[in-house]
Amino acid sequence: MSDASLVWDPHQYNRFEAQRDRAALDLLVRLPEDFAPAEIWDLGCGTGQHAALLKRRHPNAHVHGMDASAAMLEQARALSADVDWSVGDIASWRPEQSADLILANASLQWLPDHAALFAHLAEALAPGGLLAVQMPMAWETRHHTIMRETAAEGPWASVLTGVDTIAPLLAAEAYYEALAPLCDDIDIWSTTYLHVLAGDKAVLEWMKGTALRPYLTALAGDPAMQEAFRGALGARLSSAFPRRADGATLLPFPRLFLVARRR
């Protein structure tokens, strides 16, 4: 699916900025130290921190930050970074000039047909250019399973039937197969983070920033039903992920990383 139709809340998304930012920084640190890209795209740039970071690292580069959400880009523009911000859909993205670096941090999981998508992204790279991707491996996690089960039950079920959320990722080998015809130095790995979350109903608040957006968007026309759904889901998540005596809630969260160089 494309996330172009979703209603995003930049404030809610940024509530857990430190936890979400860790994966992006772990990805960026894997780029070669001597890499000097001239044309950079951050696809699904959100509120813009990583596009702005790339501009600081590569001040002579032309940096583009693209996102489907105008609300997210409004926050990005407030950073006053020398970045070309634009509203766009990754699925239909066609750069006028080949990219030296394409960053896609926690954005591609919303899109279908990854075999074709990753081949297309590789084709958009200049020779020697890098594709750097991070995606949550969330579909199989306990909290996503609880979210889908709750959506299928209760008075909201008929509204939420058929609403797309993120899909399972491909196997790591399938991403290699998609990129191998055009890329060398393909590095794919996964990491599971143990996020230490604070506050009441912490896992629900975490999910409200991203995973729940399709369901909350679908229920936006009926605030009472939306609130009832959130309440039922929050209760189940709090039972599955209880708050510890020290006030913390622990959320295991696996992510897939990929860096590939266009030959």
N, C-alpha and C positions, 0 to 999 in steps of 0.2 A: 504494500500500500504506500501511497504518498502521504506525507504529513501536512500537505498544503492546506487541507480543509480543517485541521485541528485548531482549537482555541488554546493558545499557550499562555501561561502566566509566568513572566520573567521573575517576579518576586518569589513565587513558590519554587521555581526551578533553582534559584540561587540560594535558597535556604541551606542547602547542603553543598555549597560550592567547594568547600575544602575536600570533601569526599569524592565528588565528581571530578575535580581537577586532578586528583592523583593519577588516574589512568591516562589522561591526556599528557601529563608531564612524563610519565613512564614511557609513553610512545615517542614523544619528541626527543627524549634523551638517546634513543636508538638511531637517530639520524647521524650520518657521518659528520665529524667535526669540521672537515674541510669542504663540506657541501655548501655551494654558493648559488642558490636558485635566483633567477631573475624574475620569473613569473610564478606566483604562488596563489593557489585557491584553497580557501577553507570552506568546504561544502557542508552545510548545516552548521553554520558558525555560531548559532545561538546568540548569546549576549556579547560575543565578540572578543573575549579575553585572549583566546589563542591566536586569532588573526592579528591582534595588536601585539602580542608577544613575538610572533613571527616577523612583524615589521621592525620591532626593536632589534631582533637578532640579525635581520637582513635589511638594513636601512635603505640600500640601493635597489631593493626588489620592488616590483609592482605587486601589491598584495590585494587580493579580492576576498571579501567575506560575503557568502551567499546563504540565505536562509528563507524558508517558506513563510516565516512569521514576521509580519511587520512590527508586532509588539516587541519581539526579541531584538530586531534591528534598531528599533528606537533606543533601546538600552545600549546597543553596540555603538551607535553614533555618539552617544554621550561620553564615550571614552576619549573623544577628540584625537583619535589615532589617524594617521595618514593611510587609510585603508579605503578601498572602493567597495562600499556596502551595496548589496542589491537583493531584491526579493526574487526568488526563483525556486524551481523544482529540480532537484537533483536528477530525477528520472529523464527530464527533457533537456538537461544542461549540455550545451555544445559551446566550448570556448572558441573565441575568434583566433586566439593564438595558443599554441601548444603550451602546456604547463610544465614547469620544472619541478614543482612540488604540489601534490594534491593531498590535503589533509581532510580526512573524514572521521571526526571523533564523535562516536555515539549518535550517528545519523543514519547510516545505511541500513540498520535493522528495521527501519520503517518501510523499506522498499522491497518489491518482489523480484524474482528471477535473478538471483545473485550471480549465477554463472554468466549470463549476458551482461549484467551491470558491471561486474568487475572487468570483463573483457573490454567494455566500452571505456571505463576509466583508464585502463592501460593504454588504449588507443589515443586518449587525450593527452598523454605525456609526450614531451620532447625526448629525443634520444638522451639517455643518461638521467632522465627525470625519475623522481621517486613518488610512489603511492604509499601513504601512511594511513592506516585504518585501525580504529578501535571500535569494537561492538560488544554490547552486553550479551552474555550468553544466558538470557533471563527466562526464556520460555519454559525451560525445564525446572526452574527454581521453585521452592516451596511457596514463596509469596505470590508468584505469578499464577501458580496452579490454584491457589486459594482465590485470587482475583477472578479467574475464569469461572470457577465453580460458583462463586457468589453471583456473578453476572448472569448465570444460567438459572438462578433460583429467584423466587420472590416476584412481586408485581412488576418489576422493571424488566423481567426476562424477555418479554415480547419486544420491547424497545431495543434491547441490546443484542438480540439475536441477529447475527450477520454483521455486527460491528467489528471491523478488523482491528486487531492490536498487533504487536510485533509477532513475527513468525519464528519458528526455530531456525537457527543458522545452519548453513551447510557444514559438513565435516571439513576439517582443516585440509584434507587431501583434495577436496573439490575446489577450494579456493586456489590451491596450487595449480590444479589442472586448468582453471580459467585463465590464470596469469602466465603460465609457462610458455605459451606460443609467442609472447611478446616481451617477457621480462626475465631477467636473471637476478641472482642474489635475493631469492624469495625467502623471507624469514617470517615464520608463523609460529606464534606461541600463545599460551593462555595463562592467566593468573586469577586466583580467587582471592578477593579482598575480604577481610572481616571488618565491615564498617561498624564503628562504635557510634551509635546514634543517641542523641539526647532529646528529652522532652516527652510529652504525653503522646501516645499513639504514633510513635516515631516512624514505624514502617509505613503506616498509612500516609503520613506526611511526606515521606520519601517518594512514595508511588504517585502522589498527587502531582509531583513535578513533571513526570514523564509518562510512565506506563498507564496511568489512569486517564490520560487526556482523551483518548477516543471515547471511553465510556462517559466521562463527564461532559464532553461535547455533545454526545447523543442525548443526554438527559437534561441539557441546559434549558430546554423549553418547559420543564416541570421541576422547579426548584425543590418542592417537597419530596418528590420521588428521588431526585438526585441526593438529597440529604439523607433519605432513608437508606439508599444504597450505600452511601459512604458510611453510615452508622453500622450497618450489618457487616460490611467488609472490615471496618475498623475493629469491631469486636472479635471477629475471627482471627485477624492478624495479631491482635494483642494477646490472644490465647496461644497462638503458635509461636510468637516471639515475645515472651514476657519481659517486662522491665525488671532488671536486676536490682538487688538491694542497694547497689551503688548508684542507681539511677540510669544506668546505660542500657540500651537495647542493642543486641548484637545481630547483624544482618550479613550472612555470607553472600558474596556477590561475585560470580565468575565473569571474566571478560576475555574476548579473543582479540589478538593483536596481529598486525600484518604490515610488513614493509617490503616493497618490491621495487626493483630498478628496471626501467625500460631500456632494452638493449638498442 
